[in-house]
Amino acid sequence: MIRVTVTGSDLEGLLVEDPAASVRLLLPSPGERDLVIPRWNGNEFLRADGARPIIRTLTPLRIRPNVLKLDLEIVIHDVGVASRWAQGVAAGNPGALSGPGRGYAIDRSARAFLLGGDETAIPAISELLEALPTETPVRVCIEVTHPEARLVLPDHPQSTVEWCDLPSDGSPGDALIHRIKDADLDPGIRVWMAGEAGAMHRIRRLYFQDRGLARADAVIRGYWKRPRP
Ligand SMILES: Cc1cc2nc3c(=O)[nH]c(=O)nc-3n(C[C@H](O)[C@H](O)[C@H](O)COP(=O)(O)OP(=O)(O)OC[C@H]3O[C@@H](n4cnc5c(N)ncnc54)[C@H](O)[C@@H]3O)c2cc1C
């Protein structure tokens, strides 16, 4: 994971009310050094030449409106424009963001929270830990592909954090699902999970169909998609 801090006067007025929100990061197209700012046509961003810009969705972290800074934490993986960009970006390079997208509306009357996901969910889970009511129990389960992805998470007085190692021959979600399949889902629990789309689909089926969790009590989001073989 690489943390990139974004700054600039355009951040003035950026209001992110809920944790686990999103922003979209514009990346330079292949062969171009400069950013070409696209236009919103009411439906999608397009460049003047009609081409689709390269845009990736990330979690806006630690927004500090007084100093006009926010952090992005980007998972480094084998291939990927954002992943490569994060490894090469240097102080002073231009950047462009749009957003924010909606975050998680916390139910402050919840009896307990269950948070889960993979490395891409760590920034959002960090924010959730800072925002959830301090008197409510929070169980956190995070699947990691590499042991060094275990980061120090913000302190929450009622939280327990469990890291689950994905075996090298496993599919995304295997270790997480093994850990959370029998989790307490009794009334009053609220679930937030994010990670690979297929893994989240399996968790939705498990929780909604097999275990009868009400859909309104859970947010389970695909954050990235492993290509089908
Ligand atoms: C609301 C929201 C918030 C998000 N927040 C964050 C965040 O804070 N930090 C973050 O790192 N990601 C976050 N993501 C996920 C991120 O948008 C994707 O992982 C994105 O695909 C990364 O772009 P890339 O250019 O590196 O890879 P891409 O060019 O999109 O993908 C290239 C290849 O890499 C694979 N791939 C993509 N991501 C991963 C991964 N994480 N691990 C392994 N393989 C991968 C794809 O399957 C594809 O085969 C978020 C997504 C959403 C929807």
The ligand as an SDF file (V2000), in Angstrom:
LIG
                    3D

 53 58  0  0  0  0  0  0  0  0999 V2000
  -15.8190    2.9290   -3.5620 C   0  0  0  0  0  0  0  0  0  0  0  0
  -14.4440    2.3380   -3.8450 C   0  0  0  0  0  0  0  0  0  0  0  0
  -13.3820    2.6820   -3.0200 C   0  0  0  0  0  0  0  0  0  0  0  0
  -12.1020    2.1390   -3.2520 C   0  0  0  0  0  0  0  0  0  0  0  0
  -11.0660    2.5040   -2.4540 N   0  0  0  0  0  0  0  0  0  0  0  0
   -9.8190    2.0300   -2.6920 C   0  0  0  0  0  0  0  0  0  0  0  0
   -8.7030    2.4700   -1.9350 C   0  0  0  0  0  0  0  0  0  0  0  0
   -8.8130    3.3140   -1.0430 O   0  0  0  0  0  0  0  0  0  0  0  0
   -7.4660    1.9560   -2.2300 N   0  0  0  0  0  0  0  0  0  0  0  0
   -7.3060    1.0370   -3.2570 C   0  0  0  0  0  0  0  0  0  0  0  0
   -6.1690    0.6000   -3.4840 O   0  0  0  0  0  0  0  0  0  0  0  0
   -8.3530    0.6010   -3.9870 N   0  0  0  0  0  0  0  0  0  0  0  0
   -9.5930    1.0850   -3.7450 C   0  0  0  0  0  0  0  0  0  0  0  0
  -10.6440    0.6800   -4.5270 N   0  0  0  0  0  0  0  0  0  0  0  0
  -10.3950   -0.3580   -5.5390 C   0  0  0  0  0  0  0  0  0  0  0  0
   -9.7180    0.1900   -6.7990 C   0  0  0  0  0  0  0  0  0  0  0  0
  -10.5950    1.0970   -7.4460 O   0  0  0  0  0  0  0  0  0  0  0  0
   -9.4030   -0.9910   -7.7590 C   0  0  0  0  0  0  0  0  0  0  0  0
   -8.5860   -1.9260   -7.1310 O   0  0  0  0  0  0  0  0  0  0  0  0
   -8.7890   -0.5260   -9.0760 C   0  0  0  0  0  0  0  0  0  0  0  0
   -9.0310   -1.5200  -10.0400 O   0  0  0  0  0  0  0  0  0  0  0  0
   -7.2900   -0.3280   -9.0000 C   0  0  0  0  0  0  0  0  0  0  0  0
   -6.8600    0.2010  -10.2400 O   0  0  0  0  0  0  0  0  0  0  0  0
   -5.5280   -0.2460  -10.9840 P   0  0  0  0  0  0  0  0  0  0  0  0
   -5.3470    0.7530  -12.0710 O   0  0  0  0  0  0  0  0  0  0  0  0
   -4.4190   -0.4260   -9.9850 O   0  0  0  0  0  0  0  0  0  0  0  0
   -5.8800   -1.6680  -11.5870 O   0  0  0  0  0  0  0  0  0  0  0  0
   -6.7780   -1.9160  -12.8870 P   0  0  0  0  0  0  0  0  0  0  0  0
   -6.0980   -1.3330  -14.0940 O   0  0  0  0  0  0  0  0  0  0  0  0
   -8.1700   -1.4440  -12.5950 O   0  0  0  0  0  0  0  0  0  0  0  0
   -6.8070   -3.4750  -12.9940 O   0  0  0  0  0  0  0  0  0  0  0  0
   -5.7410   -4.2070  -13.6390 C   0  0  0  0  0  0  0  0  0  0  0  0
   -5.7860   -5.6490  -13.1570 C   0  0  0  0  0  0  0  0  0  0  0  0
   -5.5000   -5.6820  -11.7760 O   0  0  0  0  0  0  0  0  0  0  0  0
   -6.5050   -6.3650  -11.0510 C   0  0  0  0  0  0  0  0  0  0  0  0
   -6.6820   -5.6500   -9.7690 N   0  0  0  0  0  0  0  0  0  0  0  0
   -7.2710   -4.4380   -9.5620 C   0  0  0  0  0  0  0  0  0  0  0  0
   -7.1970   -4.1030   -8.2510 N   0  0  0  0  0  0  0  0  0  0  0  0
   -6.5610   -5.1270   -7.6350 C   0  0  0  0  0  0  0  0  0  0  0  0
   -6.1710   -5.3740   -6.2960 C   0  0  0  0  0  0  0  0  0  0  0  0
   -6.4190   -4.4900   -5.3100 N   0  0  0  0  0  0  0  0  0  0  0  0
   -5.5210   -6.5350   -6.0000 N   0  0  0  0  0  0  0  0  0  0  0  0
   -5.2310   -7.4310   -6.9690 C   0  0  0  0  0  0  0  0  0  0  0  0
   -5.5740   -7.2520   -8.2670 N   0  0  0  0  0  0  0  0  0  0  0  0
   -6.2280   -6.1280   -8.5930 C   0  0  0  0  0  0  0  0  0  0  0  0
   -7.7540   -6.3110  -11.9420 C   0  0  0  0  0  0  0  0  0  0  0  0
   -8.5450   -7.4490  -11.7420 O   0  0  0  0  0  0  0  0  0  0  0  0
   -7.1600   -6.3090  -13.3290 C   0  0  0  0  0  0  0  0  0  0  0  0
   -6.9010   -7.6240  -13.7420 O   0  0  0  0  0  0  0  0  0  0  0  0
  -11.9220    1.2120   -4.3240 C   0  0  0  0  0  0  0  0  0  0  0  0
  -12.9980    0.8960   -5.1740 C   0  0  0  0  0  0  0  0  0  0  0  0
  -14.2460    1.4450   -4.9220 C   0  0  0  0  0  0  0  0  0  0  0  0
  -15.3940    1.0910   -5.8510 C   0  0  0  0  0  0  0  0  0  0  0  0
  1  2  1  0
  2  3  1  0
  2 52  2  0
  3  4  2  0
  4  5  1  0
  4 50  1  0
  5  6  2  0
  6  7  1  0
  6 13  1  0
  7  8  2  0
  7  9  1  0
  9 10  1  0
 10 11  2  0
 10 12  1  0
 12 13  2  0
 13 14  1  0
 14 15  1  0
 14 50  1  0
 15 16  1  0
 16 17  1  0
 16 18  1  0
 18 19  1  0
 18 20  1  0
 20 21  1  0
 20 22  1  0
 22 23  1  0
 23 24  1  0
 24 25  2  0
 24 26  1  0
 24 27  1  0
 27 28  1  0
 28 29  2  0
 28 30  1  0
 28 31  1  0
 31 32  1  0
 32 33  1  0
 33 34  1  0
 33 48  1  0
 34 35  1  0
 35 36  1  0
 35 46  1  0
 36 37  1  0
 36 45  1  0
 37 38  2  0
 38 39  1  0
 39 40  1  0
 39 45  2  0
 40 41  1  0
 40 42  2  0
 42 43  1  0
 43 44  2  0
 44 45  1  0
 46 47  1  0
 46 48  1  0
 48 49  1  0
 50 51  2  0
 51 52  1  0
 52 53  1  0
M  END
$$$$
